[in-house]
Amino acid sequence: MDSYELSPFVRRPVQERSRAALARIISAASEVLVRKGNDGFSMAEIAEAAGLPVGNIYRRFEGKDSIVQAISLDTFRRLEDLVRSRLEGQQFASAGAVVAQLAASMATLSKQDEALLRVLFSYPMTSAVSRGLVLTGRRRLVSLYKDALSGLLQDLPEPRRDIVIGMSYHIVASAIVSKSRGDDPTLIDISWRDLAQEVTNAATAYLNEAR
């Protein structure tokens, strides 16, 4: 819960009971998002699920968009931590090995939070803050991926190397997001493990061809 207490989208709790209430709000908001989707997601629904007055929700958040932003930011941070643990400081024998770890990280988190991510990825990101959150999260993930991959692509000149790395990242991420959204019939029945393997093959083939 520390990531939520420090989130820019949360009015920071001070007392222990306020932190406990925040945990209840986040848990309730996640449950309501999964159960009711975007249309049924409201501050009143969250308050009812959390067993708290609506006023208590507004003490921590400006509105429901702020709650979604806080949950989305936490998701990006958890994914970033997982990707960092698999990539940072490691010695990889091939570019494909790096791709495999990125794909496995994304698939692991997506399987773990599948129902919630389906709603988050479909939530209308209409504000500049929401769009900025997504772009910043992507940049941080690409940066970790690039750091692990760059030394294996020394034969590619810059900025060509950056373009190739970005495109290979996109191959992995776009497939993961499409399956999370449930909007691609070809990906619905494939397991997360098999999808990770398929996108690893596709992105690795692209990297080899680009060289």
C-alpha positions as CSV (number, residue, x, y, z in Angstrom):
1,M,0.0,0.0,0.0
2,D,3.0,2.3,0.2
3,S,2.8,3.1,-3.5
4,Y,-0.7,4.4,-3.0
5,E,0.2,6.5,0.0
6,L,2.9,8.2,-2.1
7,S,0.8,8.4,-5.3
8,P,0.3,11.9,-6.7
9,F,-3.3,10.9,-7.3
10,V,-4.0,10.3,-3.6
11,R,-4.4,12.8,-0.8
12,R,-1.9,11.3,1.5
13,P,-3.2,9.7,4.7
14,V,-1.5,10.5,8.0
15,Q,-3.1,8.4,10.7
16,E,-3.1,4.6,10.7
17,R,-6.9,4.4,10.4
18,S,-6.7,6.6,7.4
19,R,-4.2,4.3,5.8
20,A,-6.4,1.3,6.5
21,A,-9.4,3.2,5.0
22,L,-7.3,3.9,1.9
23,A,-6.5,0.2,1.5
24,R,-10.3,-0.6,1.8
25,I,-11.0,2.0,-0.9
26,I,-8.5,0.7,-3.3
27,S,-9.6,-2.9,-2.8
28,A,-13.3,-1.9,-3.2
29,A,-12.6,0.2,-6.3
30,S,-10.7,-2.7,-7.9
31,E,-13.6,-5.0,-7.1
32,V,-16.2,-2.6,-8.5
33,L,-14.2,-2.0,-11.7
34,V,-14.0,-5.7,-12.3
35,R,-17.7,-6.4,-11.4
36,K,-19.4,-3.5,-13.0
37,G,-16.9,-2.2,-15.6
38,N,-16.5,1.5,-16.6
39,D,-20.3,2.3,-16.8
40,G,-21.1,1.1,-13.3
41,F,-18.0,2.5,-11.7
42,S,-19.0,5.4,-9.4
43,M,-17.9,6.9,-6.1
44,A,-21.2,5.7,-4.5
45,E,-20.5,2.2,-5.7
46,I,-17.0,2.3,-4.2
47,A,-18.2,3.7,-0.9
48,E,-20.8,0.9,-0.6
49,A,-18.3,-1.8,-1.4
50,A,-15.8,-0.3,1.0
51,G,-18.4,0.1,3.8
52,L,-17.5,3.8,4.1
53,P,-19.3,7.1,3.6
54,V,-18.8,8.7,0.2
55,G,-17.2,11.6,2.0
56,N,-14.4,9.4,3.1
57,I,-13.7,8.5,-0.5
58,Y,-13.4,12.1,-1.5
59,R,-11.0,12.8,1.4
60,R,-8.5,10.6,-0.4
61,F,-9.4,11.2,-4.1
62,E,-10.8,14.0,-6.2
63,G,-13.0,11.6,-8.2
64,K,-13.2,8.2,-9.8
65,D,-10.7,9.2,-12.5
66,S,-8.1,9.8,-9.8
67,I,-8.8,6.3,-8.4
68,V,-8.3,4.7,-11.8
69,Q,-5.1,6.8,-12.3
70,A,-3.8,5.6,-8.9
71,I,-4.5,2.0,-9.7
72,S,-3.0,2.3,-13.2
73,L,0.1,3.9,-11.8
74,D,0.5,1.2,-9.2
75,T,0.1,-1.4,-12.0
76,F,2.9,0.3,-14.1
77,R,5.1,0.4,-11.0
78,R,4.6,-3.3,-10.2
79,L,5.3,-4.2,-13.8
80,E,8.4,-2.0,-13.8
81,D,9.7,-3.7,-10.7
82,L,9.2,-7.1,-12.2
83,V,10.9,-6.2,-15.5
84,R,13.8,-4.6,-13.6
85,S,14.3,-7.7,-11.5
86,R,14.5,-9.8,-14.6
87,L,16.6,-7.5,-16.8
88,E,18.7,-5.1,-14.7
89,G,22.3,-6.3,-14.0
90,Q,21.9,-9.5,-16.0
91,Q,24.3,-10.8,-18.6
92,F,22.3,-12.1,-21.6
93,A,23.7,-14.3,-24.3
94,S,21.3,-13.1,-27.0
95,A,18.7,-10.5,-27.8
96,G,16.1,-13.2,-27.8
97,A,16.8,-13.9,-24.2
98,V,16.1,-10.3,-23.3
99,V,12.8,-10.4,-25.3
100,A,11.8,-13.6,-23.5
101,Q,12.2,-12.0,-20.1
102,L,10.2,-8.9,-21.1
103,A,7.4,-11.0,-22.5
104,A,7.4,-13.3,-19.5
105,S,7.2,-10.3,-17.1
106,M,4.3,-8.8,-19.0
107,A,2.5,-12.1,-19.3
108,T,3.0,-12.9,-15.6
109,L,1.4,-9.6,-14.4
110,S,-1.3,-9.8,-17.0
111,K,-2.3,-13.3,-15.9
112,Q,-2.2,-12.3,-12.2
113,D,-4.5,-9.2,-12.7
114,E,-6.3,-10.3,-15.8
115,A,-9.8,-9.2,-14.9
116,L,-8.7,-5.8,-13.6
117,L,-6.4,-5.1,-16.5
118,R,-9.2,-5.8,-19.0
119,V,-11.1,-2.9,-17.5
120,L,-8.1,-0.6,-17.0
121,F,-7.0,-1.0,-20.6
122,S,-10.6,-0.2,-21.8
123,Y,-11.0,2.8,-19.5
124,P,-11.3,6.0,-21.5
125,M,-8.0,7.9,-21.0
126,T,-9.4,11.3,-22.0
127,S,-7.3,13.6,-19.8
128,A,-3.8,14.8,-20.4
129,V,-2.8,13.4,-17.0
130,S,-4.1,9.9,-17.9
131,R,-2.4,9.9,-21.2
132,G,0.8,11.2,-19.7
133,L,0.7,8.4,-17.1
134,V,0.6,5.8,-19.8
135,L,3.4,7.4,-21.9
136,T,5.6,7.8,-18.9
137,G,5.1,4.2,-17.8
138,R,5.9,3.0,-21.3
139,R,9.1,5.1,-21.5
140,R,10.3,3.7,-18.2
141,L,9.7,0.1,-19.4
142,V,11.3,0.8,-22.8
143,S,14.3,2.3,-21.0
144,L,14.9,-0.9,-18.9
145,Y,14.5,-3.0,-22.1
146,K,16.8,-0.8,-24.1
147,D,19.5,-0.9,-21.4
148,A,19.5,-4.7,-21.4
149,L,19.4,-5.0,-25.2
150,S,21.6,-2.3,-26.5
151,G,24.9,-4.1,-25.9
152,L,23.7,-7.0,-28.0
153,L,22.9,-4.7,-31.0
154,Q,26.1,-2.9,-31.3
155,D,26.2,-3.6,-35.0
156,L,23.2,-1.3,-35.5
157,P,24.0,2.4,-35.8
158,E,22.0,4.9,-33.8
159,P,19.3,6.1,-34.2
160,R,18.4,2.9,-36.1
161,R,19.1,0.9,-32.9
162,D,16.6,2.9,-30.9
163,I,13.9,2.5,-33.6
164,V,14.5,-1.3,-33.8
165,I,14.4,-1.7,-30.0
166,G,11.2,0.4,-29.8
167,M,9.5,-1.6,-32.5
168,S,10.5,-4.9,-30.9
169,Y,9.1,-3.7,-27.6
170,H,5.9,-2.7,-29.4
171,I,5.5,-6.2,-30.9
172,V,5.5,-7.7,-27.4
173,A,3.4,-5.0,-25.6
174,S,0.7,-4.6,-28.3
175,A,0.0,-8.3,-28.2
176,I,-0.1,-8.4,-24.4
177,V,-2.5,-5.4,-24.3
178,S,-4.7,-6.8,-27.0
179,K,-5.2,-10.1,-25.1
180,S,-5.8,-8.1,-21.9
181,R,-8.5,-6.1,-23.6
182,G,-10.1,-9.2,-25.1
183,D,-10.5,-7.4,-28.4
184,D,-8.5,-9.8,-30.6
185,P,-10.3,-13.2,-31.3
186,T,-6.9,-14.8,-32.3
187,L,-5.6,-14.2,-28.8
188,I,-8.6,-15.0,-26.5
189,D,-8.0,-18.7,-26.2
190,I,-4.2,-18.7,-26.2
191,S,-2.6,-19.1,-22.8
192,W,-0.5,-16.3,-21.3
193,R,2.5,-18.6,-21.4
194,D,2.0,-19.5,-25.0
195,L,1.5,-15.9,-25.9
196,A,4.7,-14.9,-24.2
197,Q,6.5,-17.6,-26.3
198,E,4.8,-16.4,-29.6
199,V,5.6,-12.8,-29.1
200,T,9.2,-13.7,-28.1
201,N,9.6,-15.5,-31.4
202,A,8.1,-12.7,-33.4
203,A,10.1,-9.9,-31.7
204,T,13.3,-11.9,-31.9
205,A,12.8,-12.7,-35.6
206,Y,12.3,-9.0,-36.2
207,L,15.5,-8.1,-34.3
208,N,17.5,-10.7,-36.3
209,E,16.0,-9.4,-39.6
210,A,16.7,-5.8,-38.7
211,R,20.4,-6.6,-38.3
